[in-house]
Amino acid sequence: MDGAIEKYSVNIHGLMKMRVMVTLALYLVLWTPDVVLASTIQTDPQGELAITDTLISVGANRLHFQIIEGGSPAILLEAGGGMDLTGWVNLAPRLARETGATIISYSRAGFGKSDLPEIPHDMSVEVGWLWNALEHFGLDTDLILVGHSFGGWMIRLEASEHPDAVRGIVFVDPFTVEFVDLLGVEYLDNHPMAGKLPFDTSDPSKLTVLQRAQMRMVGDGLAPKMEIMRTTRIPEGIPVIMITSGLQWLPKEEEHRAWQTAHEQMAASIPGAVLLVAEQSNHMIPWFQPDIIVESVIRIIRDKR
């Protein structure tokens, strides 16, 4: 881990000609398990992996988890804003096979099969719900955190609140405090790929559960989230890899420059962090360049610091 900026590319032929819908991936998510409400053991199509699919009661709501059984460390996958655990459906089994680790994916409150609680909650509350569930599973230590987009903000907060539990971090094209500082809270609160929802919110009773979850997610905008995130600290002495998208995906060139600059600034602020460029991927790196994520996780596991 030498602090260098590295570039990764793959040959993905026609995939690079596709326009990917990434609006939901940038939306911002606000946010004592006591009961396992449903649990099944599944076998993957190749017959190699045992997958636990379960709903866990965490206070006022239930969170949906899928856990691929394996050894230590455990790898926690945090999806992007507005997305759920199905975003990892291809990558999670691959990580399990190539690392032998336990793989944890879940859906945050209101997304996928997880309940949408009516009680107020912020990002710190959501981290508390997650950690209660991890304690229930006995998977709250020796964790590698992997977070995509807004999931990058979530793992930054999780690592700050539970520093002794974290073995390493992989940020996958993350949303960052630095990006908000570069473009401003008001600008992003009114951006169609950040805080501005693409549907009429005047009558919540007419909205789907997903739309109401997105409303809750956006909440009062970025300002209260920034108050939380400015207090976060990356634990000292752990390996950190930052992966940034190489292809422009934000509407304006200056926005994409700010996105990449923010990643450079954040990586530079973390001693020993490595910045990787996914040269042939837009924001959806888990779909278009999964190799870079797998290689980064293996690199973290092998790091002996």
TASUL-V312193 format. One record per residue. RES is the residue in one letter. OMEGA is omega in whole degrees, -180 to 180 (NA if undefined). Layout:
res: <RES;RES>
omega: <OMEGA;OMEGA>
This chain:
res: <M;D;G;A;I;E;K;Y;S;V;N;I;H;G;L;M;K;M;R;V;M;V;T;L;A;L;Y;L;V;L;W;T;P;D;V;V;L;A;S;T;I;Q;T;D;P;Q;G;E;L;A;I;T;D;T;L;I;S;V;G;A;N;R;L;H;F;Q;I;I;E;G;G;S;P;A;I;L;L;E;A;G;G;G;M;D;L;T;G;W;V;N;L;A;P;R;L;A;R;E;T;G;A;T;I;I;S;Y;S;R;A;G;F;G;K;S;D;L;P;E;I;P;H;D;M;S;V;E;V;G;W;L;W;N;A;L;E;H;F;G;L;D;T;D;L;I;L;V;G;H;S;F;G;G;W;M;I;R;L;E;A;S;E;H;P;D;A;V;R;G;I;V;F;V;D;P;F;T;V;E;F;V;D;L;L;G;V;E;Y;L;D;N;H;P;M;A;G;K;L;P;F;D;T;S;D;P;S;K;L;T;V;L;Q;R;A;Q;M;R;M;V;G;D;G;L;A;P;K;M;E;I;M;R;T;T;R;I;P;E;G;I;P;V;I;M;I;T;S;G;L;Q;W;L;P;K;E;E;E;H;R;A;W;Q;T;A;H;E;Q;M;A;A;S;I;P;G;A;V;L;L;V;A;E;Q;S;N;H;M;I;P;W;F;Q;P;D;I;I;V;E;S;V;I;R;I;I;R;D;K;R>
omega: <-168;178;-178;171;-177;-179;178;175;176;176;-179;170;-173;-180;-176;178;-177;172;-175;177;-175;-176;-177;-176;179;180;-176;180;170;169;NA;-171;178;-177;167;-171;177;-178;176;174;-179;174;-178;-174;180;175;-175;-169;172;-175;175;178;-169;171;-179;176;176;-178;-172;-176;179;177;-179;179;165;-177;175;-175;179;-179;178;5;170;-179;-179;-178;178;-178;176;-179;-179;-179;180;-173;179;177;-179;-169;179;-175;-176;178;180;177;180;-177;-173;-179;-174;-177;170;-178;-179;170;-179;177;178;-174;176;-177;-177;-180;179;-179;172;-178;179;-179;177;176;177;-176;180;177;179;177;177;177;-180;-174;175;178;179;177;177;-180;-173;-176;-176;176;177;-175;165;-178;178;-176;180;175;178;174;175;174;-178;-178;174;178;179;180;180;-177;-178;-173;-178;-178;-168;178;-179;-176;172;176;-179;-178;-170;165;-172;172;-177;179;178;179;-179;-176;177;-179;-177;-180;-176;176;-180;-179;-177;177;178;-172;-176;-176;-175;178;-178;-177;-173;-180;-177;-179;-180;-176;174;177;180;180;177;176;178;176;179;-178;-180;174;-177;177;-173;-172;-180;178;179;177;178;-172;180;-180;-175;177;175;180;-180;170;177;177;-180;175;177;177;-180;-179;-180;-178;178;177;173;-172;-175;-179;-179;176;179;176;178;179;-179;178;179;178;178;-180;-179;179;-179;-178;-178;-178;177;-179;179;177;178;178;174;-166;-175;179;167;-175;-174;-180;178;179;-169;175;-180;-180;-176;178;179;-179;179;179;178;179;178;-178;-176;-179;-173;-177;NA>
